[in-house]
Amino acid sequence: MNTIGGHIVALKIRLQRVGAKNRPFYRVVVVDERKKRDGAVIENVGQYQPITKENNFAVKEERVLDWLKKGAQPTLTVQQLLKKCGVWTKHTSAK
């Protein structure tokens, strides 16, 4: 739980779909967990393109680690992507 503007907020790191029909593209965003998937964003911390074969997941590593330290919880999909690129290991070893 974090406070933003004096209010207690539960934060999630999740995917926000922005791609066209049949061409998915996602932003990795930090949001209040009570908001809709495509609702108001606190911070955009990366992107994910599931269709491309090359490096399709990019995040601002320092910002993601900062939000995780502040208590933001990643969704299962984002957590798996963070494990794949090595950011999750840095987070768990820093505890």
N, C-alpha and C positions, 0 to 999 in steps of 0.2 A: 504494500500500500504506500502510495506517495501522496504528497500534497501539491496541488497546482492551484494557485490563486486562493489558498486557504481551504480548499476542498480536498477531502481524501479521495484518491482515485486509484483503482486497480488497473495496472497497465499490462498490455499484451504486445508482443512483437508478432505480427501476423502478415500474411500476404494480402495485397489489395489488387484486384484484377483491373487492368487498364487496357488490355489487348482487344483487338477486333474479333468478330465472330470467327471461330475456327483458327484463330491465331493468338493463343493466350500469351500474355505478358503480364508480369506481376511486379509490383513495388513491395519491398519489405519495409513496413511502417510500424511505428510505435503509436498505439491508440489506447483510449480508455476502453476497457473490455465491454462496457455496456453499449458502445456505439455500434452502428451497422458496419458490415465489412467494408463498404465503400464510403463510410462516413468521415467525420472530421479527423484529421491526422495531427498528431503532436509533432512527429518528425519522420522524414523519409530517410531510411538508413541503408537502402540498397535496392537491388533489382534481381529478378529471376525470369529467365526465358526457357521454359521447358522444352520447346521444339528444337532449338539449335543443338548441335552435337558438340561444339567446342565449349569453352568456359562460359557457362550460362548462368552462373550465380556470382554476384559481386555485392559485397557489403562494405560499409565504412566500419572497419574492424574496431577502432577505438570507440566509436559512438555506440556500437552494439554492446561492447564490454561495459561501457559506462552505464547504459540502461539496464543491463543484467545486474550490475552491482547495486543499482537503485531499487531493484526488486521487480523489474518487468519480467513477465513469464512468456517464453516463446510458445507458439502453438506446436503441435507435434511435427507438422511438416517443416516449419522453420527450424526447429531443433535438429531434425535430421539433416537439413541442408547445412546448418552451422557445424555439425559433427563432420560432415563430408569435407568442408573446407578448412577444418582445424580450429575454428574460433571457439567452439564449445569446449574443447580440451583446454584451451587457455583459460577459459572462465572457471572450469572445475578445478584446475590446478592452482588458481589464485586464491581459492577459499581458504 
